[in-house]
Amino acid sequence: MADEEESGIHCRLDELLAERGMTLTRLAELVDISIVNLSVLKNDRAKAIRFSTLVAICRALECEVGELLEVA
């Protein structure tokens, strides 16, 4: 089924948080996004992401989009 297929995109949120000594909870506070939604992204289960969300995460983590998302 198409819904069960992987997107081919890997989110490196875990690695970036660890490198910065930041928790998912703190990131959620900084970008005003629920922990549940960040967890979906972190676990590569997201099907889409708004550009505004992507920009907010990258600003909070002081990274570029290519550091956060990579082709799997």
C-alpha positions in Angstrom: 0.0 0.0 0.0 1.2 3.5 -0.8 0.4 4.8 2.8 2.8 2.2 4.2 5.7 3.1 1.9 8.6 5.2 3.2 9.0 8.7 1.9 12.7 8.2 1.1 13.5 11.2 3.4 15.3 10.7 6.7 15.0 13.3 9.4 18.1 13.8 11.5 16.3 15.5 14.3 17.6 13.1 17.0 21.2 13.6 16.0 20.9 17.4 15.8 19.2 17.6 19.2 21.9 15.4 20.7 24.7 17.5 19.1 23.1 20.6 20.6 22.3 19.1 24.0 18.6 20.0 23.5 15.6 18.0 24.3 12.5 17.4 22.1 10.5 19.2 24.8 12.7 22.3 24.6 12.5 22.3 20.8 8.8 22.1 21.0 8.7 25.1 23.3 11.0 27.1 21.0 9.1 26.5 17.8 5.6 26.2 19.3 4.9 22.8 17.9 3.5 19.9 19.8 5.9 17.2 21.0 3.7 14.6 19.2 4.2 16.4 15.9 7.9 16.7 16.4 8.0 13.0 17.4 6.3 12.0 14.1 8.9 14.0 12.2 11.8 12.6 14.3 10.7 9.0 13.7 10.4 9.5 9.9 6.6 9.0 10.0 5.8 12.5 8.7 4.2 12.7 5.2 4.6 16.4 4.9 6.0 19.5 6.6 5.1 23.1 6.2 8.0 25.4 5.1 7.2 27.7 8.1 7.7 24.7 10.5 10.9 23.7 8.7 12.3 27.2 9.0 11.3 27.4 12.7 13.1 24.1 13.5 16.2 25.1 11.5 16.4 28.5 13.2 16.0 26.9 16.7 18.7 24.3 15.9 20.9 26.7 14.0 21.1 24.4 11.0 20.4 24.3 7.3 17.5 22.2 5.8 20.1 19.8 4.3 21.4 19.1 7.8 18.0 18.2 9.1 16.6 16.3 6.1 18.4 13.9 3.9 17.5 11.4 1.1 17.5 8.0 2.6 
